Amino acid sequence: MSRHAWFIKLGLDTSPVYATKLIADCVISGIPNSISIAHQVFDQVPQKDTPLWTSIISAYARSNQPHKALHLFSCMLHQSQSNPDARPNHFVFTAVARAIASAPQYLSLGQTLHAHIVKSGYVPGNIIVETAFVDLYMKCGVAECARKLFDEMSNRNLVTWNAMISGYVQNGQECQGLELFYRMKCRELYVPDEYSVATILSGCAYVQDLLLGVQVHGYAFVRGFESSCRNSLANMYFYCGRLASAEKVFVGLERNLVSKLVKIRGYVFNHMYADVVKYILSMENAVEIFVADQTIFVPLLTTCAKMHLLNVGKQIHGLFITLVDSYSTADSLKESRVIISSALMDMYSKCSDIGKAQKVFESWLPEQHVPLWNSLLSGYIHNEFIEDAKALFENMPEKTIVSWTSMMTGYVQKDLPQEGLNLLAKMYSGKEGSILEGNCLTFVVALEACTHLTDLNKGKQIHAKIIRALPDAYDNVAVGTALVDMYSKSGNLCYTLRLFDAMEEKNVVSWTSAIMGFAVHGFASQALELFQRMVNMGIMPNEVTFIAVLTACSHCGLVDEGMQYFTQMRKRYGLMPEEEHYTCLIDLLGRNGRLEEAWNLVEGMEENYLSDGRSTGAIWAALLGACQLHGNVEIGKKVAGKMMEREKQISTAFVALSNVYAAAGMWNEVYGVRESWRKEGHADGEPGLSRICAQP
């Protein structure tokens, strides 16, 4: 500021040339209120020229105050009508384009300005202005306009290519960005710089393209960019699931603040929640990461929610409140408050403290945003407060597709599938105002409701709606799997197989759903054939897959095959059998009359599953059912005795044992069992009901 005083003393502060230099000094200095001081210098100049206008407009654009930059540009245009020295040039247009790029709501103004500079002859031909507008369109989310301008450019430089590639990556079009990078380097023979490498590594991370990421790593190493791109490299390896490689990149960066943020997000992405907690506790000054980047609250709150660390979540909440009230970062925190508050509500809900979630929600009165309503709605549903969720849903001032889908999910999870379908019909009726279009998750929940009801007719209607509303639905693995599950459980296996084969992408859940569909309907050979196809394609089966396989073997009496798959599960795939697997195996042996073998197997596993409270008793029930089927009274009495030791299964044991005696024609024993049941006061159960949906 000594130069400023010197210019004032010499009377030069009103000269546009010296005022331009002073504005540049103010902006570079970084002193508090530097932009306000620069504006005061600008206002003191009576006759403003183009460089002076450019300097102040650019200063506001760079300081993320686009509305002031655009207001000054409007004033400049007005003054240029009477002052030829103040006419905009390509530097001004570039600064204005930068301002609009940071404020997408002014996109229409950017398009008008683009038309003006085309009419004025600045483009095509001026690579600086054209690159600025490519960047403008990309940052405003209009990638097609940016690409059109990019393709029409007669000359491009590395900045232009970088703007286009980074724009694709930032707009979620990573594949186009990777293709353009290949074209730039391998066809147009431009030499990528550090920015190019960092951008393309981000693209590789988002699409989890490890092969290209490793190649770019090699290029960065050869070109000497590795040290400046280490955080981008680590982020790529984290998102591609190569944790060891990411950790190696971090060696020597233990004190780097950005590296700490990348590591925390990488751990959370890979569900390493315990490692996140250990890493935070090992830091000397953990608060600095929150001050540096407030969005880190979200992954840390996610960690607390997943691990049910309520007390840790409360401490993070307290730190958030402290930062909002005390630190100079308060303004930037307030911009992220809705997202962080939603994460707080989710954390409290997942930790079963719905009262605290309500308090966070109420702290926003009266300006409660839609995401906050949705978070509280999800919290009620997660904690099974379906009536509270219903009341909240009805009182919501604005409902989004997330709101409708969450409420439908709550009904289905609460075993109220018909209410879920009624809500879907209401959403499309338009009674709540404008009609919303369902997304993939909406239709997945609707199909799940149809599956619970075994209502094939409604399932077909929803399938037809999916075809009309979501033409790319078959590319979505969740929608495809839900359709396969619905048709298979409704018994339409031919169409199930057609749908399954038409799916563009299949995961282990898709395969398991198809296998289970054939298994429960007694088509063991088709189920086992699907299982073999899955294994041959390199997809690893999980525990649920083997339940489906063992079910297929059980329903068709394939005892030897079932025993082989049970052994494969442990030895070949390293999966530990759970109660459901043993139940299938006992059922398989029991159906085929091998009751002694089944009893010996149960006795051998009693110590692990049947005496520690973890078992649901399904194993005993399966064995007792087999005793009834084959009239084996001796083993049936022993199994019933074991079941009666479990208080929750006394009624089931009495009923099943009486059926065993009845199957053996021992009617006196049947009467004795039922009398004992009544005397002990356990014969107060409600009669069972069954329901089927009639098909037209």
Helices and strands as residue ranges (DSSP letters): H 2-10, H 16-29, H 34-43, H 50-62, H 66-80, G 84-86, H 90-101, G 104-106, H 107-120, H 127-139, H 143-152, H 158-170, H 174-182, I 183-187, H 194-207, H 210-223, G 227-229, H 230-239, H 243-249, H 257-269, H 273-282, H 287-292, G 294-296, H 297-307, H 310-326, H 330-350, H 354-362, H 370-382, H 386-395, H 401-413, H 417-429, H 440-453, H 456-469, G 473-475, H 477-489, H 493-502, H 508-520, H 524-536, H 543-555, H 559-571, H 579-591, H 595-605, I 606-610, H 618-630, H 633-644, G 647-649, H 650-663, H 667-679
